[in-house]
């Protein structure tokens, strides 16, 4: 069914919700119900649907501060904050950049296998490692994608 929601699609599996700190309070109520009660009200549905999901969420926001500021529900915070994993920003782990660049270049390759850079110059890699990446990994991924698509040689420079 094309109107099946993500919670129903993820039944008996895992659902990843990115940027959960941006959810409006009214949506947080619905999410809390789905997590706590294991049921959702599908859009256009006449009755609730039981769901059994493992929920993984991510945010760049300080959710505890948002709870204190009244912008994130405390009960939802504690329901979700079972096993937090803190990933430092990319600027604090510059040694990861070469691996990420290679990964993103391989990811771009299937899009146009005829025109794909085979590597990156040491100078270009040093420039990427020197940058602070305020948009973190997504910004780096977009930069590598753009450079790969626009590359005129087999080496990103």
N, C-alpha and C positions, 0 to 999 in steps of 0.2 A: 504494500500500500504506500503510495507516494506521500501520504500525510502522517506516516508513522514518525513519532518524535524520537529524539536521540536517546531518551531514557528507555523507551520500549525497544529500540534497536539494540541497545547495549544489555538487555536482559540476559542474565547469567554470564555477564562479562564485565569489562572495565570501560568506564566513561571518563575521558579527560576533559576537564573544563579549564580553559586558559583564561587568564585575567579575571579571576573570580572576584577580585577586589573592586571591579568596576560594576558589579551587579547592583541594580537599584534595590532598595529595601523590599519592595513588593515582590520582586522575583526571588529574593533571598528567602522569603516565607515559603514560597512554593518549593524551592530547593530543599529547605529544611524538612518539609513534609515528605518529600521524595526519599530523602536519606533516612529520616527517623521512622517513618511509617512504611516505607517500601512500596509506595503507591503514587501514581501521578494521574492528573486529569488531562487526558489528551484534548487538544484543540478540536472542537467539533464533536467530541465524544459525548456519550450519554452517561457513562459511568467511569469510575476509577479503574485503573489497570495496575495490577501488582507487578512490581519490578524488583529484581534481585541484582544489584550492581555493586561493583567496587568503584568508588569514586576517587579520582586523582585530580587535584586542582593545582593551579599555579597562579602566581601574581607577582608583580614587581612592587606592589604596595606593602606597607607595614600594616598588616591586618589588625594587630593588637592596638595600634594607635587609632585605626579607623573605628574599632570597637569603643575605645575611650571617647572618640569624637561623635559617636552615635551614627556613624555611616556604615557600620557593618554589625550585623546581629551577633551578640555575644554567644547565644546558644548555638548558632551555626558555626561560629569560629571554633568553639570547643568540640563540636561534632566533627569538624573537618581536620582539626589540628592534632590528629592522633599520632602521626609520625612525620613531623616536619623535616624537610631536607632543604637546607639553605645553600644555594648556589651563588657564589660570589660573582659580581659583575665581571665581564670580560676584561676590563682594564686592570683587574686584580689577578688575572691569570693569563697573562700574555703568552706564556709558553704553550698554551692550547691552540693559539692562532694558526700555526703551520698545519696542524692536524685537521682543524676545522676547514681551512682553505682547501686542502686536498679533498676532504669529504665533499665540500660544496662543488668543487670542480668536477668530481665524478658524478655528482647528482645532476649537473647541467649536461653532461656528455650525451645521454640518450636523447635529449631534445634535438640535437643536431650533430650526429656523429661525424659528419664530413668536415665540420668547421668547429673544431674543439681544441683549445689550448692543451698542451701536454704537460705544462709545468708553469712555474712562476719564478721569476728572477729573484736572486738574493736581495737586491735593492728594493724591489716591490714588496717582498715579504717583510723586510725591515720597516718599510713605511707603514704597512698594515699593523705591525706589532707596536709601532710608536704611537698610533692613534688611540684615543680613549674610548671609542665606540659607545657613545651615549645611548644608542639604540640596541646595544649588546649584540647577541648572536644574530638576530634577525637583520640588523643593519649590515653586519659583516656578510651574511649570506646574500643579501641584495647587492652589495658591492661586488662580490665575486661573480654573481650571476651576470650583472651588467658588464663587468670587465670581460668575462668569458664570451658573451654574445657579441660584444663589439671588437673583440681581439682580431688583429690583422695578421698575427703570426701564431706559431705553436707555443709561444712563451708569453705569459703575462708579464708586462714590464711596467 
